[in-house]
Amino acid sequence: MKNLSIFKRNFVKPVDRESRKKPKLVLYIFWLFLLIFTAAISAGIGAITALLAPVEPQIISKVLDATGFSDISNRPGYRLSRPVNILILGIDRVPEASANSRKIFNGRSDTILLFHLDPRDKSISLLSIPRDTKVAIPGIRFSKINEANARGGAVLAARLVSSILNNLTIERYVRVSSAAFRELVDLLDGVEVFVPRAMSYTDTAQKLRINLAQGWQTLNGEQAEQFARFRNDGLGDIGRIQRQQSLIQAIRNRLASPSVLVRLPEIVRLMQKYVDTNLNFEEILTIANFGLQLERDNFKMVMLPGRSSSAQGDLRSYWILDAAGRDRIMTQYFKQSVPDFAQGRFRNPSQPVSPSSLKIAVQNASSKPTTAKTVAGFLRKKGFSNVSVVKDWPDKQRQSQIIVQQGDLEAANLLQKALGDGKIEASSTGEIESDLTLRVGEDWVKRF
């Protein structure tokens, strides 16, 4: 990583240094918040935490009170002084590595996430990067970005991620071995997840057998891994990313449960074996303090826009990033200025969004079968000409959602204004080919 000394000086503003006199206390705090920071990362799910999601601050305050650490959290000792980007890598199994060996971090990165923490608006953005994203890796020309960690560790992985994101500065990394995943979910007594379709798949070579029924379920560690790793739905890695984001939300909710608090010491011991990071104690405490100030709506998830190369007959099926979509994501979510050479590749922020330019998928999630068709007709009268009705969502929802599938928040605001309602969901869990997915719930049944 470059400029680490500069990052260390600027990343935090320590106001109170009394905690330096308490090495055991700081060590425990380090592992507590490292756990909360990286809590659910694995080969199949990714990272999210009570703080980075965030879970309500009062839950974390209870943790600190119970462990006697409230004096640190209640003081303005560590403040995030500028935006920071942290790369999260979920490392796949390394068969030849022993359980306690550092070699467990030498595998491919089955999950790649980039966190952007911004103190200016007290927000966190999470970018999911498909593991099949096509990049130029030194020594082998073109390959998939998930090979970077296996060939050059976190340093190479960060460099390649930066290169596809307009040379965005990435200061820190966290790597977590997939071996932690099953144990972690089991320690949480499972996670509640909606399985949108029945999943059945067997891979003898990988010793993987997936058998999940459709509907709401509380998944144990093995089942959660099955849910995360399933790829036999025609969507490949992109479908996996959608399920990762669903699991992120589920684990976020589970970490909010007071029943989890008593298991934190056990979970911390588990994570010590499986986490590798270049974050130091001071930085962990800074992130923790920042997390305590967050609101739930200030956490946004988005996927790197692009397309599969399989449509062109590419047997390796790379994910080819969309430059215009990437530039929009970097502007709206990462507050990055668009390079001069990229000007004109996507809509100028000063120009209004055109309703006719948006591809909107309307999906019924209500008890009335004709609602989606009715809403689609309403939108067409409002000037949204590219509207389609897609297969019903199998779960009934009380509140309607506007899912920002391609990350265009301005477009979501336009649709919300036209409808006069709808909660904007900043995630990529909707219809993959759409710009926005409108999932119509029970709240709109009486309106149409």
N, C-alpha and C positions, 0 to 999 in steps of 0.2 A: 504494500500500500504506500502511496506517495503522501508526502506532507503530513506525516503523523505528528510531528512535533508542533506544527502550526495548528493542527486539529486539536491537539491536547490543550493548547493554550486558549483557543477560542471556543471550544465546545462547551465549557462550563465556566461559571463565575462563582467560585467558592467564597461564600460570605462567612461561614462559620466552620472552622477547622477542628473543633473539639473532638469530632468523631474520629480523627486520626489517632487519638490516644486510646481507642478501643479496637484493637486489631481483631479480636474474636467477634465483636459485634459487627464490624464492617465485613468480615468474611461471611458471616451468616446472612447479612443483608445482601451481599453480592449474589449468593446462590439463590436466595429468595426471589430477588428481582430478575435474575437471569432466568430462573424458572418461569416467572410470570411473563417475561419478555419473549421467551422462545417456546412456551409451554406445549404447543401442539405440532411442532414441525416434524416432518418425517418424510419417508419416500412417497407417501400418498396424500399428505394433508397440508403442510405448510405451517407457518408460524403465526400465532396470535396469542394474546395474553389478556389477562384481566386489565392490565394497564394500557396496553396498546389497542384494545378493542374499542373503548375501555369498559370494564365492569364498573359499576357505580363506585365512586371514590369512597363512600362510607364502608363498603365491603373491605377495601384495602386498609382503611383506617382501623377496622376491627382486627385485622391480621396484625397490624403493627402494635395495637394496644395489647393484644393477647401475648405478644412476644416481648413486650417491654421496649419496643423500638419507636414508639410514637414521638419521642423527643426529637428524633432526626427528621421525620416526615413533617412535623409541625413547624419546623423552622425553615426560612428561605435559604437554606445552606447551599443548594445546588440548583442553578437556573440554566436552562438551555438558552444560550445567547444568540444562536443563529440556526438556520435550517441545516439539517444533517440527513444524509442518505446512508442506510444500512442494508447490506446485502444478506439475505437469509438463504442458506443452501440446505436442503434436505438430502442427505447423502444415502445412496442406495447401499445395499448389503455388499460387503467385500468378503467373499466366501473364505479366503485364506487367512483373514485377520482374526486373531484371538480376541476374546471379549474385552480384555483390558488393554488392548494395544492401541496406539495412536493410528495404526493403519486402518482402523474403522472409518476414518475420515478421508480415505484416499479414493473412494469410489466415485461413480458418476453422480451428478446432482439431479435427482429425480424430481425435485421441487426447487424452483428458483423464484424468489420473491424479493422485491425491493421496497423498503419502507422509506418514506419521506416524512420526517418530523419537522413541523414548521411552527416555531413559537410566535410568529407574526399574527397568525389567525388561530393559533392553538388547535392545529389539525394534524391528522396523520393520513397519508395516502399509501395504499398498498398496490403495487403493480405486479401482476402475475405474468411471468415470462414463460411461454411454452418451452418445454425441454427440447422440442424438435426444431427450435429456431435455427435457421441456417446462418453460420458464421464462418469466417476464415480462421482456423486454428493453426498456429505455427507448426510447420513440419508435416501437416496433412492436408493443407489447402482447405477445402470446404468440408465442414462436418456439422454436427448438431451441437448446440451450446452446452448440452448436459455433459459432454466429454471434457470440458475445460478443466474442471476440478481434478479429474483423474489424471490429467496430463500436466497440470501446472499449479494445482492447489487453488486456494481462495484468491491468491494474487492474480492468476491468469483469469479465473472466472470473473473477478471484479473488472479486470481490464476489458474483457470482451463484452460484458454487459454495458459498461460505459461506452464502448465504441458504437454500439447499436442505438444508444440513447443520446446522440449528439454530444458525446464526450462529457456526459454528466459526471461530476466528481462523486466518487463513492469512498467514504472515509473508513467505514468499519464493516466487519462481516461477523456472522454467526453461522457455524456449521453444526448440524445435529444429525447423528446417526439414526437411521431408520429403526435400529434395534430398540429405541426408546418408545416407539409408538404404541405397540400393543400393551406394554406394561403401564404406560401413562394412562391410556383410556381405561384400562381395568382398575387402576387406582382411583380414577374418577367415578367408578361404578357405572361406566358406560356413558354414552352421549345420545341424546334424542335427535334423530334425523328423519327427514321425510325422504323415502326412497321413491323417486318418480316413476320407476318402471321395474318390473321383475328383472333380476340380474342372475344369469346362470352361465358359468364359464369354467372350464377346466384346462389348466396348463400343466401337464405332467412334468415337463422339463423344469419349470419354476416351482414345482410342488405347490401350485396355487389352485384352489377350488373355491369358486364363488357361487353362493346360492342365497340370494336375498329376495324376499317377497316385496311387492309394492306396498307403500303406505308408511305411516309413522311407526318408527321402531326405536327402541333403546338398544344401540349396538354396543357389544363388548369390543375389546381390543382387536380380536381377530376379524370380527365382522366389519368394524370401521376400516380396517386395512383393506378388506375385500371391496368395500364401497369406494374407497379412494383409488384403488388400483384397477378397477374394472375399465376396460377399453373396448369391449365388444359391442358397442352401440352405434358404430358407423361414424362417430365423431372423434375417435382417437384421443390425442392428448388434450384437445380443447374440451371435450366432455369431462375429462378428468379434472381440468382446472375448474369447471363449474362445480363439480362435486367437492373439490378442495375448498372453494369459497363457502359452500353450504356447511361443510364440516367446521370451518373457521367460525361461522356464526353459532353452530351448535356448541362448540367447546367454549366459546365466549359466554354463552348462557350458562353452561355447566359450572364454569369457574365462579359465577356469581352466587352459587349456592353456598350458604353458610356451612352445610355439611361437609364441604370440601376442605374447609379451613383446618380441621383437626388432622388432616392427612398431609399438610404442607411439608412438615419435616421429612416424611417418607418420600414424597415426590421430589424434594430437593436432593436427597441422597441418590435417587434414581438419575436425575438429570446431570449430576456431577460426572457420571461415567460417560455420558453421551454428548456433551456439549463442548465445542471448541470455538473460542472467540478471541478477538483482539480488543474487545471493550475492557477498560480497566474499572476498578472499583468506583472511582469518582464519576465516571461516565454512566455506569449502571445506576447510581444514585440520582444522577441528573435526569436520566430517562424516567426513573420511577417518580420523581417529583413532577416532571412534565405530565406524566400520565394521570396523576391525581387531579390535574386541572382540566382534563378533557371532558367534552360532552359526547354522548354516543353518536349524535348526528355528524360529528366532525371526523368520523372515521369512514374513509371511502376506499372501495376496492375496484380495480379495473384490470383488464387483460390487455396485453400488447396486441394492437390490431394487426391483422394480416390475413393470409389465405394459405391453404394447403397446396403444396406443389403436386399432389397426387392427381389433380385435375389435368395436369400436363403429362401424365404418364410416368411421373418420377416414383420409382419403386421404394425409395427411402422416405418419401413423404415428409419433406421439410416443411417448416412453417416459415413462409416468406413474409417478412414484416411489411406493413403498409406505411410508407414514409409520411404521407399526409396525416394519417391517423396517429402515428407516433408523435409527430410534431404537436398535434392538438393535445395529446395526453401530457406531453412535457410542459406545455404552456398552462393548461388548466389545472393539472394536479401537482406538478413539480415546480410551478412558477418560473420555468426556464424561458429565457428570451430565445426566440427562434433565430437561428443563424441566418445571415443575409442570403446564403445560397438556397435556403429553404423557403424564403418569402414567396407567397403565392401558391404554395403547395396545398394549403388548406384555407378555409374561410378566414378572412380577416376578422379579428374580434370586434372591430368597430362596425362591421356590417351585420345587419339583422339576419337571423336564421330564416330561410325560406321553407315554409311548410311543405311545399311540393318536392323539396329535395330530400326529405326524410323518408326512410324506409321503416314503417311502423308495423309491428306484428301485434294483433289483438288476440288475447288468449282468455277464454272464459274460466274463471275460478269461482263462479257463483252457482247457486242452485237452479238458476233459470237458464235453460239451454240456448235461448236465442239472444242473450244479452250481448255477447261478443259481436254478433252480426249487426245488432242495432247500434252499438257504439261505433263500429267501423263506418256505418253509414253516416252517423253524426259527424265523424271526423272528416269524411270526404266533403261534406257540406261546408266545413270550416277551412277547406283548402288543402287538406292533407291527402293528396291524390294517390300516393304510393302506400296504400294500407291493405293489409291482408289479414284474414282470420286463420289462425293456426289451431292445431289440435288442443282440445281443452286441457287445462292443468288438472291433474287427478285429485288434487286436494282443494277443498273449499276454503276460501279466505274471507275473513270479515272485512278487511281493508284492501282497497285496490292499490296496486303498485305500478309505478313507472320505472322500469328497470333500464338503467343506462348501459346497454349492452356494449356499445362501442366507445363509451367514455365521454360522450358529448353532453356535458351538463347544461350548456346553454340551450340545446335542443330539448332537453328534458323540461327545463323551465318553460319553454314555449308551449309544449304539449300540456303541461300542468295548467298553464294560464288559460288555454283554449277549453280545457275540460272543467276548470273551476275547482278541481279537487285532485286527489291522488298523491300518495306518498312516494317521493323520489327515492329509489333504491340504487345507490352508487355501487353496483356490482355487475359482474358479467354472467349472470345466472339465467338470462332469458333466452329467447330464440336467437341462435347463433348468427344467422344471416341478417338480422335486423339492426337498425341503428338504435331503436327503442322498442322494448316490449311492454305493452300495456296489459297487465294481468288484472282483469276486471273482477272485483270482489262483490260481496253482498251489499256493501254500502251504496253501490250504484244501481242495484236492481230496481229500486223504486223510482229512480230518476228517468229511466228509459222504458 
